[in-house]
Amino acid sequence: MKFTNSSQAEALAQIKTHPLQATSFYLNTDKSEQNLKAINAAWKGIVNQARIGLEKRELTKEAKKSLLEDLEKISQFCTNRLNGFKSPGLAIFSCSAINFWQEFELPHGPRNRLVQDFDFYTRPLYAILEKFKKICAFLVNRREAVWYEIYMGEIKLLDSLRSEVPKKVKKGGFEGYESKRIERHIENLLLEHFKKAARRTFEILKTNNFDWLFIGCDDQFYPDVEPLFHTYVKNKIKGRLKARPGTETSRVLEECLALEEKLKKEEEQELVKKLVSELERGGRAVSGLPETLRKLNAHEVQHLVITHNFSKPGRVCPECHSLFLTEEICTACQVKTEEVADIVDEMIEVALNRSLPLTQVSPPSKLDHYGHIGAFLKYRSAR
């Protein structure tokens, strides 16, 4: 099943398995970034590590049996299905004790991880939802208008409109007076068609809460159409399309996805540029994992910026939940810290828990030269 909306994540979050436990498994299966051999090595390593860790845990016989069965089912799925798996990401949620199994094809490669706990680990699903923009594609010509929804790589027809607007007439009649009268009539019909389309666009955007609006319209008509939009609509316009009413749906989707990727990349580059500028002038920003960790522990981070899939092992304090790279004793409460496979993932979880803005930047970018991670701060960093 494809993961497409928050209701799917909410349904998982509502399932309680206590006193037993559930398994949540995430795998980056994007074959444009890595080959199948690397993907297979990743899931095998994760599952084997989970098996070893499970032997050390103090659980009831029934709970441990259920979790081991989860791992076996995940292994079988990956062995049999990954070769032909097309989506960039995979998520599996299993609790064998209650005979529950749910798999999702993800539109974006997640961080590889396996979590066994009383609840399903759904935070990465919400992170994926935040990454994708909900786009309306509005295509219009002199007789037709079409509206599509583009979200998470999928396209859906929302509405269409057709108006009876005749073609332009040739000059004729007594000194062309008759043709001019007809031409004015046609222009009024065309304007009314554009007004209807503009009003419907406002209704569709308000009803569906779109983030962006892409417009496919001939250059000769755009100056007539654009002024008719409500200010709310104008603020959503992010780009122009070559597609028109009648263009094949697959081509509309392809063009929209390409423009979405271009715009997201530009946004990320602009954010990184702003971060680097702030760093170079000694402003409210830090970079690199050690310093960013320190500021996050001190609650001074305002916006976290991370290279997508950047990861490092680290340590976490079980008492105050402070994050460290290598410190075996927590500097805040003097408690022995515990190892974690990915300290960057822990940082992301902290940011989400605190409702901090978080941006994951696609590599390569200038952020790579600053330790793959940085943050805008609430206050100027002390030197």
VEXVOLO-522380 format. One line per field, with one value per residue (C-alpha): residue number from 1; residue in one letter; chain; x negated, y negated, z. Coordinates in Angstrom, 1 decimal, always signed. Example, Ala and Ser with C-alpha at 12.3 -4.5 7.8 and 13.67 -1.06 7.14 Angstrom:
2
num 1_2
residu A_S
chaine A_A
u -12.3_-13.7
v +4.5_+1.1
w +7.8_+7.1
***
This chain:
383
num 1_2_3_4_5_6_7_8_9_10_11_12_13_14_15_16_17_18_19_20_21_22_23_24_25_26_27_28_29_30_31_32_33_34_35_36_37_38_39_40_41_42_43_44_45_46_47_48_49_50_51_52_53_54_55_56_57_58_59_60_61_62_63_64_65_66_67_68_69_70_71_72_73_74_75_76_77_78_79_80_81_82_83_84_85_86_87_88_89_90_91_92_93_94_95_96_97_98_99_100_101_102_103_104_105_106_107_108_109_110_111_112_113_114_115_116_117_118_119_120_121_122_123_124_125_126_127_128_129_130_131_132_133_134_135_136_137_138_139_140_141_142_143_144_145_146_147_148_149_150_151_152_153_154_155_156_157_158_159_160_161_162_163_164_165_166_167_168_169_170_171_172_173_174_175_176_177_178_179_180_181_182_183_184_185_186_187_188_189_190_191_192_193_194_195_196_197_198_199_200_201_202_203_204_205_206_207_208_209_210_211_212_213_214_215_216_217_218_219_220_221_222_223_224_225_226_227_228_229_230_231_232_233_234_235_236_237_238_239_240_241_242_243_244_245_246_247_248_249_250_251_252_253_254_255_256_257_258_259_260_261_262_263_264_265_266_267_268_269_270_271_272_273_274_275_276_277_278_279_280_281_282_283_284_285_286_287_288_289_290_291_292_293_294_295_296_297_298_299_300_301_302_303_304_305_306_307_308_309_310_311_312_313_314_315_316_317_318_319_320_321_322_323_324_325_326_327_328_329_330_331_332_333_334_335_336_337_338_339_340_341_342_343_344_345_346_347_348_349_350_351_352_353_354_355_356_357_358_359_360_361_362_363_364_365_366_367_368_369_370_371_372_373_374_375_376_377_378_379_380_381_382_383
residu M_K_F_T_N_S_S_Q_A_E_A_L_A_Q_I_K_T_H_P_L_Q_A_T_S_F_Y_L_N_T_D_K_S_E_Q_N_L_K_A_I_N_A_A_W_K_G_I_V_N_Q_A_R_I_G_L_E_K_R_E_L_T_K_E_A_K_K_S_L_L_E_D_L_E_K_I_S_Q_F_C_T_N_R_L_N_G_F_K_S_P_G_L_A_I_F_S_C_S_A_I_N_F_W_Q_E_F_E_L_P_H_G_P_R_N_R_L_V_Q_D_F_D_F_Y_T_R_P_L_Y_A_I_L_E_K_F_K_K_I_C_A_F_L_V_N_R_R_E_A_V_W_Y_E_I_Y_M_G_E_I_K_L_L_D_S_L_R_S_E_V_P_K_K_V_K_K_G_G_F_E_G_Y_E_S_K_R_I_E_R_H_I_E_N_L_L_L_E_H_F_K_K_A_A_R_R_T_F_E_I_L_K_T_N_N_F_D_W_L_F_I_G_C_D_D_Q_F_Y_P_D_V_E_P_L_F_H_T_Y_V_K_N_K_I_K_G_R_L_K_A_R_P_G_T_E_T_S_R_V_L_E_E_C_L_A_L_E_E_K_L_K_K_E_E_E_Q_E_L_V_K_K_L_V_S_E_L_E_R_G_G_R_A_V_S_G_L_P_E_T_L_R_K_L_N_A_H_E_V_Q_H_L_V_I_T_H_N_F_S_K_P_G_R_V_C_P_E_C_H_S_L_F_L_T_E_E_I_C_T_A_C_Q_V_K_T_E_E_V_A_D_I_V_D_E_M_I_E_V_A_L_N_R_S_L_P_L_T_Q_V_S_P_P_S_K_L_D_H_Y_G_H_I_G_A_F_L_K_Y_R_S_A_R
chaine A_A_A_A_A_A_A_A_A_A_A_A_A_A_A_A_A_A_A_A_A_A_A_A_A_A_A_A_A_A_A_A_A_A_A_A_A_A_A_A_A_A_A_A_A_A_A_A_A_A_A_A_A_A_A_A_A_A_A_A_A_A_A_A_A_A_A_A_A_A_A_A_A_A_A_A_A_A_A_A_A_A_A_A_A_A_A_A_A_A_A_A_A_A_A_A_A_A_A_A_A_A_A_A_A_A_A_A_A_A_A_A_A_A_A_A_A_A_A_A_A_A_A_A_A_A_A_A_A_A_A_A_A_A_A_A_A_A_A_A_A_A_A_A_A_A_A_A_A_A_A_A_A_A_A_A_A_A_A_A_A_A_A_A_A_A_A_A_A_A_A_A_A_A_A_A_A_A_A_A_A_A_A_A_A_A_A_A_A_A_A_A_A_A_A_A_A_A_A_A_A_A_A_A_A_A_A_A_A_A_A_A_A_A_A_A_A_A_A_A_A_A_A_A_A_A_A_A_A_A_A_A_A_A_A_A_A_A_A_A_A_A_A_A_A_A_A_A_A_A_A_A_A_A_A_A_A_A_A_A_A_A_A_A_A_A_A_A_A_A_A_A_A_A_A_A_A_A_A_A_A_A_A_A_A_A_A_A_A_A_A_A_A_A_A_A_A_A_A_A_A_A_A_A_A_A_A_A_A_A_A_A_A_A_A_A_A_A_A_A_A_A_A_A_A_A_A_A_A_A_A_A_A_A_A_A_A_A_A_A_A_A_A_A_A_A_A_A_A_A_A_A_A_A_A_A_A_A_A_A_A_A_A_A_A_A_A_A_A_A_A_A_A_A_A_A_A_A_A_A_A_A_A
u +0.0_-1.2_-1.6_+0.3_+1.9_+1.8_+4.9_+2.8_+0.2_+2.9_+4.5_+1.2_+0.6_+3.9_+3.0_+1.9_+0.0_-0.8_-1.8_-3.3_-5.4_-5.4_-8.0_-8.5_-10.9_-12.1_-14.4_-15.7_-15.1_-15.9_-17.9_-18.9_-21.1_-22.3_-22.3_-20.4_-23.4_-23.8_-20.1_-20.2_-23.2_-21.5_-18.3_-20.2_-22.5_-19.5_-17.6_-20.6_-21.4_-17.8_-18.0_-21.1_-19.7_-16.5_-18.3_-19.6_-16.2_-14.1_-10.8_-8.2_-8.5_-5.3_-6.6_-10.0_-8.4_-6.2_-9.1_-11.3_-8.4_-8.2_-11.9_-11.5_-8.5_-10.5_-13.4_-11.1_-9.5_-12.9_-14.3_-11.3_-10.2_-13.0_-14.4_-11.3_-10.4_-9.9_-9.3_-12.2_-11.2_-9.7_-8.0_-6.7_-4.7_-4.2_-2.9_-2.7_-1.0_+2.1_+1.6_+1.0_-1.0_-1.1_-3.5_-3.8_-5.5_-7.1_-7.5_-10.8_-13.7_-13.7_-16.5_-17.2_-16.0_-14.1_-12.2_-10.6_-8.4_-4.8_-3.6_-4.4_-7.1_-5.3_-7.4_-9.2_-5.9_-4.9_-8.4_-7.7_-4.3_-6.0_-8.5_-6.0_-4.0_-0.4_-0.1_+2.8_+2.2_+4.6_+4.6_+6.7_+7.3_+10.0_+12.6_+11.5_+10.1_+8.8_+7.7_+5.4_+4.1_+0.4_-0.8_-3.5_-4.1_-0.5_+2.0_+5.8_+8.3_+10.3_+12.6_+13.0_+14.9_+15.9_+17.4_+18.8_+16.4_+16.4_+13.2_+12.2_+14.0_+12.5_+13.1_+16.2_+19.6_+20.2_+16.8_+16.1_+18.7_+20.5_+17.3_+16.2_+19.5_+19.1_+15.5_+16.5_+19.1_+16.5_+14.1_+16.8_+17.5_+13.8_+13.5_+16.5_+14.9_+11.7_+13.7_+15.5_+12.2_+10.6_+13.5_+13.4_+9.6_+10.1_+12.8_+10.6_+7.5_+9.5_+11.3_+8.2_+5.5_+3.0_-0.6_-1.4_+0.3_-1.1_+0.5_+0.6_+1.8_+0.8_-1.2_+1.4_+4.1_+2.1_+2.3_+6.1_+6.3_+3.8_+5.5_+8.8_+7.3_+8.0_+5.0_+5.1_+4.6_+1.9_-0.1_+0.0_-1.4_-4.8_-5.4_-4.1_-3.6_-3.7_-0.8_+2.7_+6.2_+6.0_+2.4_+2.0_+2.3_-1.1_-2.8_-1.1_-2.4_-5.9_-6.1_-4.7_-7.1_-10.1_-9.0_-8.4_-11.8_-13.4_-11.6_-12.4_-16.0_-16.0_-14.4_-17.0_-19.9_-18.5_-18.2_-21.8_-23.0_-21.4_-22.9_-26.4_-26.1_-25.1_-28.0_-30.6_-29.5_-29.5_-25.7_-23.0_-24.1_-26.4_-27.6_-29.1_-27.8_-29.5_-28.5_-25.0_-24.5_-25.7_-23.3_-20.4_-21.0_-21.0_-17.6_-19.2_-18.3_-15.7_-15.8_-17.8_-19.3_-20.6_-21.9_-19.4_-20.5_-23.5_-24.1_-26.7_-26.6_-26.4_-25.2_-22.1_-21.6_-18.7_-17.8_-17.7_-17.9_-20.8_-22.7_-26.4_-28.9_-31.3_-30.7_-30.2_-29.0_-26.3_-27.7_-24.4_-23.4_-26.5_-24.6_-26.2_-25.1_-23.8_-24.9_-22.6_-23.1_-22.3_-22.7_-21.4_-18.1_-17.9_-18.4_-15.6_-13.3_-14.2_-13.4_-10.1_-9.2_-9.9_-8.1_-11.3_-11.5_-13.6_-14.9_-16.6_-18.7_-19.4_-23.1_-25.3_-25.0_-27.2_-26.2_-28.5_-31.5_-30.1_-29.9_-26.5_-24.6_-23.9_-21.3_-19.9_-20.0_-17.7_-20.8_-24.1_-26.6_-29.2_-32.8
v +0.0_-3.5_-6.0_-9.1_-10.9_-11.6_-9.4_-6.3_-7.4_-8.3_-4.9_-3.3_-5.6_-4.6_-0.9_+0.2_+3.5_+3.2_+5.3_+6.8_+4.8_+3.9_+3.6_+0.6_+0.9_-1.8_-1.2_-3.5_-1.6_-4.4_-2.6_-5.9_-6.5_-3.0_+0.5_+3.5_+5.0_+2.1_+2.1_+5.8_+5.3_+2.5_+4.4_+7.5_+5.5_+3.8_+7.0_+9.0_+6.2_+6.2_+10.0_+9.6_+6.8_+8.7_+11.5_+9.0_+7.5_+8.5_+9.4_+12.1_+15.2_+14.3_+10.7_+11.9_+14.6_+12.1_+9.7_+12.5_+13.5_+9.8_+9.9_+13.2_+11.8_+8.6_+10.8_+12.9_+9.8_+8.1_+11.4_+12.0_+8.5_+6.0_+7.1_+5.7_+3.0_-0.3_-2.9_-5.0_-3.9_-1.1_-1.0_+2.1_+2.3_+5.7_+7.2_+11.0_+11.5_+9.7_+10.8_+7.3_+6.4_+3.2_+2.3_-1.1_-2.2_-5.5_-8.4_-9.3_-7.3_-7.3_-6.8_-3.1_-2.0_+0.6_-0.2_+2.3_+0.6_+0.6_-1.7_-1.9_-4.5_-6.8_-10.0_-9.4_-9.1_-12.6_-13.9_-12.6_-14.4_-17.6_-17.2_-17.1_-20.1_-19.8_-21.3_-22.4_-22.4_-24.8_-24.5_-26.9_-27.9_-29.9_-27.2_-24.8_-24.8_-21.8_-21.4_-18.6_-17.7_-16.6_-15.2_-12.6_-11.8_-11.1_-13.1_-13.3_-15.2_-17.6_-19.5_-20.8_-23.6_-24.1_-27.4_-28.0_-30.7_-31.0_-31.5_-35.0_-36.2_-37.7_-41.3_-41.8_-43.5_-47.2_-48.8_-45.9_-47.2_-43.8_-41.9_-44.3_-43.9_-40.1_-40.4_-42.4_-39.7_-37.0_-38.9_-39.3_-35.5_-34.8_-37.2_-35.5_-32.1_-33.3_-34.9_-31.5_-29.7_-32.2_-31.9_-28.1_-28.2_-30.2_-27.7_-24.7_-26.2_-27.1_-23.8_-21.6_-23.7_-23.6_-24.9_-25.8_-26.6_-25.9_-27.5_-26.2_-29.1_-30.6_-33.8_-35.8_-34.9_-35.1_-38.9_-38.6_-35.7_-36.6_-39.9_-38.0_-35.9_-36.6_-37.7_-34.4_-32.6_-35.0_-34.2_-30.5_-30.9_-29.3_-28.6_-28.2_-25.0_-24.0_-21.7_-22.8_-21.3_-18.1_-17.3_-13.7_-13.3_-11.4_-14.4_-16.9_-14.9_-14.6_-18.3_-19.2_-16.8_-18.3_-21.8_-20.8_-19.3_-22.4_-24.7_-22.6_-22.5_-26.3_-26.7_-24.4_-26.3_-29.6_-28.3_-27.0_-30.2_-32.1_-29.8_-30.1_-33.9_-33.9_-31.7_-33.7_-37.0_-35.4_-35.7_-33.5_-30.2_-27.2_-24.3_-20.9_-18.1_-18.8_-22.5_-21.9_-19.1_-21.5_-24.2_-21.7_-20.5_-24.1_-24.7_-27.5_-26.0_-27.8_-25.9_-22.7_-22.1_-18.6_-16.9_-14.2_-10.8_-12.2_-9.9_-9.3_-7.1_-8.8_-8.6_-9.6_-10.3_-8.1_-10.7_-14.1_-12.9_-15.1_-14.1_-13.5_-12.2_-10.4_-11.5_-8.4_-10.5_-13.1_-16.5_-17.7_-14.9_-12.8_-9.6_-7.0_-7.6_-4.9_-4.2_-5.0_-3.9_-7.4_-10.5_-12.6_-10.7_-11.5_-15.2_-15.1_-13.5_-16.2_-18.9_-17.3_-17.0_-20.6_-21.7_-23.2_-23.9_-21.2_-21.1_-18.1_-19.2_-17.0_-16.5_-17.9_-21.4_-23.9_-22.4_-19.5_-21.8_-22.7_-19.3_-18.3_-19.9_-23.3_-25.4_-28.9_-30.0_-32.1_-34.1_-35.0_-32.2_-33.0_-33.1
w +0.0_-0.8_+2.0_+1.0_+4.0_+7.7_+8.4_+7.7_+10.3_+12.8_+12.5_+13.3_+16.2_+17.8_+17.9_+21.3_+21.9_+25.6_+27.5_+24.3_+21.9_+18.2_+15.5_+13.2_+10.3_+7.9_+4.9_+2.2_-1.0_-3.5_-6.2_-7.8_-4.7_-4.0_-5.6_-4.5_-2.9_-0.5_+0.3_+1.1_+3.3_+5.2_+6.1_+7.0_+9.4_+11.0_+11.5_+12.8_+15.3_+16.5_+17.0_+19.1_+21.1_+21.7_+23.5_+26.1_+26.8_+29.8_+28.3_+28.8_+26.7_+24.8_+24.0_+22.9_+20.7_+19.0_+18.3_+16.9_+14.6_+13.5_+12.5_+10.6_+8.7_+7.8_+6.6_+4.4_+2.9_+2.1_+0.7_-1.6_-2.5_-2.6_-6.0_-7.7_-5.2_-7.1_-4.4_-2.8_+0.7_+2.7_+6.1_+7.8_+11.0_+12.7_+15.9_+15.4_+18.8_+17.6_+13.9_+12.7_+9.6_+7.6_+4.8_+3.1_-0.1_+0.8_-1.7_-0.1_+1.3_+5.1_+7.5_+8.0_+11.4_+13.4_+16.6_+18.9_+21.5_+23.0_+20.2_+16.5_+15.7_+13.2_+13.5_+10.2_+8.4_+9.6_+8.6_+5.1_+5.0_+5.9_+3.1_+0.3_-1.0_-1.9_-5.4_-7.6_-11.3_-13.1_-16.9_-19.0_-22.6_-24.3_-23.9_-21.1_-17.6_-15.7_-12.1_-10.8_-7.4_-7.2_-4.0_-3.1_-6.7_-7.5_-9.6_-9.3_-11.4_-9.2_-11.6_-15.2_-16.8_-20.4_-21.9_-25.4_-26.6_-30.4_-32.4_-33.5_-36.7_-39.8_-40.6_-42.7_-43.0_-43.6_-42.9_-40.4_-37.9_-37.7_-37.2_-34.5_-32.7_-32.8_-31.7_-28.6_-27.8_-28.1_-25.9_-23.2_-23.4_-23.0_-20.1_-18.4_-19.0_-17.3_-14.4_-13.8_-13.8_-11.4_-9.0_-9.1_-8.5_-5.3_-4.1_-4.9_-3.2_-0.1_+0.2_-0.3_+1.5_-1.3_-0.7_-4.2_-7.5_-10.9_-14.0_-17.6_-19.8_-23.1_-22.7_-24.7_-22.1_-18.9_-18.5_-18.7_-16.3_-13.5_-12.4_-11.9_-9.1_-5.5_-3.5_-1.7_-5.0_-6.2_-3.1_-4.0_-7.5_-7.7_-11.4_-15.0_-16.9_-20.6_-20.1_-21.3_-21.1_-23.1_-22.2_-21.1_-17.4_-17.2_-18.9_-16.5_-13.6_-15.0_-15.6_-12.1_-10.3_-12.2_-11.3_-7.7_-7.4_-8.9_-6.5_-3.5_-4.4_-4.8_-1.4_+0.2_-1.5_-0.4_+3.2_+3.2_+1.7_+4.5_+7.1_+5.6_+5.5_+9.1_+10.0_+8.2_+9.8_+13.3_+13.6_+15.1_+13.7_+14.3_+12.1_+12.6_+14.7_+18.1_+18.2_+16.9_+19.6_+22.3_+21.2_+20.9_+24.5_+25.7_+24.0_+21.8_+18.4_+16.4_+13.1_+12.4_+9.0_+8.1_+5.0_+4.1_+5.4_+7.3_+10.3_+13.1_+16.2_+19.5_+23.1_+25.0_+28.7_+30.0_+32.6_+31.0_+27.4_+26.5_+23.4_+23.0_+20.5_+22.8_+26.4_+28.6_+31.5_+31.1_+31.8_+33.2_+35.6_+35.9_+34.7_+32.4_+28.9_+26.5_+23.0_+20.1_+16.4_+15.0_+17.1_+14.1_+14.2_+17.9_+17.1_+14.6_+17.2_+19.7_+17.1_+16.3_+19.9_+20.5_+17.3_+16.0_+12.2_+10.6_+7.0_+5.4_+2.5_-0.5_-1.2_-2.7_-1.2_+0.6_+3.8_+3.0_+3.6_+7.1_+8.6_+6.9_+9.8_+11.3_+13.0_+13.3_+16.9_+19.1_+20.3_+18.9_+19.6_+22.2_+20.9
***
